[in-house]
Amino acid sequence: MTHTRAWRSFKRMQDVAAAIGSLIYAAAAGAAWFVLPAPQALKLQLILFYPATFLLLTGLGPLLTAPPRRWLLRRVWSSFSAGVGQSAGSVGIGLGLLAAAAAFIGWRLAAAAHGAGLPTGLFCGYAAGIGVLWAQAATVRLIEREPGARPIIEEAGPG
């Protein structure tokens, strides 16, 4: 199924945001493993196990339960209609927000390495955000499978 340029750009931006968010998490997890002053078992819990729960809740929850799925569908449609991810400025803002999140994680890890305490909620919060990004990317594909989506996609997009 071919779509308008606006839809393809929007879909690509959803995928790129989810992928870059995941790469930032992987880099932060690798850095945290080496700089956090904690036993390995605690690091595993803070970096992998607890965040995985949040990732699954926010990534699969909206896809498997009706009220959050409806909310996410509305959010994705309104983002597409508003032109999110379809212009250089919009893409720059999205990537800038991901860069700001990466900088914040780096700042918190540096502070923890110098005795400021473990960033216990940092990885859970960021994993929850990645779950939302992946749910949005999956929702775009679910929308495409709807029988009447093509005319709506072509009408709703600004491009």
C-alpha positions as CSV (number, residue, x, y, z in Angstrom):
1,M,0.0,0.0,0.0
2,T,1.5,3.3,-1.0
3,H,0.8,6.4,1.0
4,T,1.3,10.1,0.8
5,R,4.7,11.6,1.4
6,A,3.5,13.1,4.6
7,W,2.4,9.7,5.9
8,R,5.7,8.1,5.0
9,S,7.6,10.9,6.7
10,F,5.4,10.6,9.8
11,K,5.9,6.8,9.9
12,R,9.6,7.1,9.4
13,M,9.9,9.6,12.2
14,Q,8.0,7.3,14.6
15,D,10.4,4.5,13.8
16,V,13.5,6.7,14.0
17,A,12.4,8.2,17.4
18,A,11.8,4.7,18.8
19,A,15.2,3.4,17.5
20,I,17.2,6.4,18.7
21,G,15.5,6.3,22.1
22,S,16.4,2.7,22.4
23,L,20.0,3.4,21.3
24,I,20.3,6.1,23.9
25,Y,19.0,3.7,26.5
26,A,21.5,1.1,25.5
27,A,24.4,3.6,25.7
28,A,23.2,4.9,29.0
29,A,22.9,1.3,30.4
30,G,26.4,0.5,29.3
31,A,27.8,3.7,30.8
32,A,25.8,3.1,34.0
33,W,27.2,-0.4,34.4
34,F,30.7,1.0,34.6
35,V,30.1,4.2,36.6
36,L,27.4,3.4,39.2
37,P,28.9,2.6,42.6
38,A,26.6,-0.3,43.4
39,P,26.8,-4.1,43.5
40,Q,26.2,-5.9,40.2
41,A,22.9,-7.4,41.3
42,L,21.6,-4.0,42.2
43,K,22.8,-2.5,38.9
44,L,21.0,-5.3,37.0
45,Q,17.8,-4.5,38.8
46,L,18.1,-0.7,38.3
47,I,19.2,-0.9,34.7
48,L,17.4,-3.9,33.3
49,F,14.8,-5.7,35.4
50,Y,12.7,-2.9,36.8
51,P,12.8,-0.8,33.6
52,A,11.8,-3.8,31.5
53,T,8.5,-3.9,33.5
54,F,7.8,-0.2,32.7
55,L,8.8,-0.7,29.0
56,L,6.4,-3.6,28.7
57,L,3.6,-1.8,30.5
58,T,3.8,1.3,28.4
59,G,4.7,-0.5,25.2
60,L,2.2,-3.3,25.2
61,G,-0.5,-1.9,27.5
62,P,-1.9,0.6,25.0
63,L,-1.8,-2.0,22.3
64,L,-3.6,-4.7,24.3
65,T,-6.3,-2.8,26.2
66,A,-9.1,-0.8,24.7
67,P,-9.2,2.6,26.5
68,P,-5.4,3.3,26.2
69,R,-5.5,2.0,22.6
70,R,-8.2,4.5,21.7
71,W,-6.3,7.3,23.4
72,L,-3.1,6.4,21.6
73,L,-4.9,6.2,18.2
74,R,-6.3,9.7,18.8
75,R,-2.9,11.0,19.8
76,V,-1.2,9.4,16.7
77,W,-3.9,10.8,14.4
78,S,-3.7,14.3,15.9
79,S,0.1,14.2,15.7
80,F,-0.1,13.3,12.0
81,S,-2.7,15.9,11.3
82,A,-0.5,18.6,13.1
83,G,2.4,17.7,10.8
84,V,4.6,16.1,13.4
85,G,7.6,14.4,11.9
86,Q,6.9,15.8,8.4
87,S,9.2,18.8,8.3
88,A,12.8,19.5,9.0
89,G,11.8,21.7,12.0
90,S,9.5,19.0,13.5
91,V,12.2,16.3,13.1
92,G,14.8,18.6,14.6
93,I,12.6,19.3,17.6
94,G,11.9,15.6,18.1
95,L,15.6,14.7,17.9
96,G,16.4,17.6,20.1
97,L,14.1,16.3,22.8
98,L,15.8,12.9,22.6
99,A,19.2,14.6,22.8
100,A,18.1,16.5,25.9
101,A,17.0,13.3,27.5
102,A,20.4,11.7,26.7
103,A,22.1,14.8,28.2
104,F,20.0,14.5,31.3
105,I,20.8,10.8,31.7
106,G,24.5,11.6,31.3
107,W,24.3,14.3,33.9
108,R,22.6,12.1,36.4
109,L,25.0,9.2,35.8
110,A,28.0,11.6,36.3
111,A,26.5,12.9,39.5
112,A,25.9,9.3,40.7
113,A,29.5,8.4,39.9
114,H,30.6,11.2,42.2
115,G,28.5,10.2,45.1
116,A,25.1,11.9,44.5
117,G,23.2,8.7,45.0
118,L,21.8,6.2,42.6
119,P,19.4,7.4,39.9
120,T,16.8,4.8,40.9
121,G,13.9,6.1,38.8
122,L,15.9,7.3,35.8
123,F,16.0,4.1,33.9
124,C,12.4,3.2,34.7
125,G,11.1,6.5,33.5
126,Y,13.2,6.5,30.3
127,A,12.2,2.8,29.6
128,A,8.5,3.9,30.0
129,G,9.1,6.6,27.4
130,I,10.7,4.1,25.0
131,G,7.7,1.9,25.5
132,V,5.4,4.7,24.4
133,L,7.6,5.4,21.4
134,W,7.4,1.8,20.3
135,A,3.7,1.7,20.9
136,Q,3.3,4.8,18.7
137,A,5.3,3.2,15.9
138,A,3.2,0.0,16.2
139,T,0.0,2.1,16.1
140,V,1.0,3.6,12.8
141,R,1.2,0.2,11.3
142,L,-2.1,-0.8,12.9
143,I,-3.7,2.3,11.4
144,E,-2.4,1.3,7.9
145,R,-4.1,-2.1,8.2
146,E,-7.6,-0.5,8.7
147,P,-9.6,-0.9,5.5
148,G,-10.6,2.8,5.3
149,A,-7.3,4.3,6.4
150,R,-5.9,5.2,3.0
151,P,-8.4,7.9,2.1
152,I,-8.2,9.4,5.7
153,I,-4.4,9.3,5.6
154,E,-4.4,11.2,2.3
155,E,-7.0,13.7,3.4
156,A,-5.6,14.3,6.9
157,G,-2.0,14.9,6.1
158,P,-0.7,18.4,5.5
159,G,1.7,17.2,2.7
